[in-house]
Amino acid sequence: MRLVFLGAAGEVTGSCTLVETGDVRFLVDCGMFQGGPEARRKNQRALDFGFDVRGIDFVLLTHAHIDHSGLLPRLTMLGYRGPIYATRATVDLLAVLLPDSAHIQEKEAEWQLRHRHRRGKGERGIPAPLYSVAQALACLKQLQPVDYWRAVQVAERVSVVFRDAGHILGSASLEVTVTGEGKPRRLVFSGDLGMSGRPVLRDPEPPPAEADVLLIESTYGDRLHRSLSETEDEIVAAIERTRAAKGNLIIPAFAVGRTQEIIYLLTDLVRRKRLSPLKIYVDSPMANSATRITLAHPDLLDREARELLAWQQAHPDKVKIEFVADVEHSKALNDIRSGAVIVSASGMCEAGRIKYHLRENLPRSECAVLIAGFQAAGSLGRRLVDGARLVTIFGVQVPVRARIYTVGGLSAHADQAALLQWLAGFHKPPGRTFVVHGEAGASANFAKAIGEQLMWSAVDLPQSGESYSL
């Protein structure tokens, strides 16, 4: 057996692992790199993947986030014609996310072309979209929906079980079993794991008792999240201060998972009378669709989410949520000078409508931006978190006078303690453990914690492009 780490090794995004066992070759995830100019260069370098895509037998997908799924259309565009297995909710989400990803790329290329023409320059140097909307739609035809907990025979000697990872709707950890001569070998891919005891989704399921090979994420492997109660205090303070200053609160949020959790939390704070009634604008067509898909899968929601949904429907005057669809309505939000809570994508502020809201509100000292999720190195969101006083948006320098709040308790990723708790579910150490999906320092610290706290010895820190024979 051979593993090749093609992304999210020594970094957070671009998840993609090639597995070769006997005459079977498959991918686990096929994600896009995210986080600014360097990520765009990596996506361009990965155009041909470095292997014959026609030789892949199948793809297993842990969840719908673009850093795990965003290069699937590129894969099929280059000739892959096999199945892509994912949970039913993930399939539903990809029908929205992948065409949207293509649309953003096409619009970005158009903008750059217009910008260069205005400056009297040609088209040279403008990267083409990785794939078109039509190619993203074609890729959707290869998706094969599967149910949680049901073993799926994906090849003659390979089966897989999807377990709820509690990260976003439809997210899964994978238990892959390879049979043949001798004892079956079990590979476990954690995918992205969520935090237990958080609202909206069910808690992550424990792993199987044993594994020969484990790939574990480490996004927050070097730190602990603030408690939910502390996070609520920070959010209440941010909203009250911004209201008192007569400004707007802008919340960049990933369309899938984070937006729904923010809506839940703000509604719950009003229900508990910690906040007075709110008007929330959700300005992201993709987030609007993702919210509808979330409501279409009530079996994947926890009890608290179902109860809060019933309360909100019974008290529509307490929390008014307006889902903004068309562009003109989105532009009209810029005329609101105070009192608005605007939730918009993308979560790292690299694309989408959030950039327009930041352009309008960052220069205003009475406004505030609430950063509630992971910001990859190089992203606009990361620069705001790091205290930049001047940022570039659409080629124009924008002063940062708005107050920047960073809250750490809403992450959809497990922190170090939660990751270690999940690993403790194994009855004995896996034969080989690979720490992935984390910036270099976070992964290294987490690997050290695994050794010191769980006493596991066979722990590796793979780098992008490295391969291991097992």
ABEGO torsion letter per residue (X at the ends): XBBBBABGBGBABGBBBBBBBEABBBBBEBBBBBGEAAAAAAAAAAAAGGBBAAABABBBBABABAAAAAAAAAAAAAGBABBBBBBAAAAAAAAAAAAAAAAAAAAAAAAAAAAAAAAGBBABGBBBBABBAAAAAAAAAABBBBBBGBBBBABAABBBBBBBAGABBGBBBBBBBBBEBEBBBBBBBAEBBBBBGBBGBBBBBBBBABBABBBBBAAAAABBBBBAAAAAAAAAAAAAAAAAAGBBBBBBBBABGAAAAAAAAAAAAAAAGABBBBBBBBBBAAAAAAAAAAAABAAABBAAAAAAAAAAAABAAABBBBBBABAAAAAAAAABABGBBBBBOBAAGABEAAAAAAAAAAABAABBBBBABBBBBGBAAAAAAAGBABBBBGGBBBBBABBBBBBAAABABBBAAAAAAAAAABABBBABBBBBGBBAAAAAAAAAAAAAAAGBABBBBBBBGBBBBX
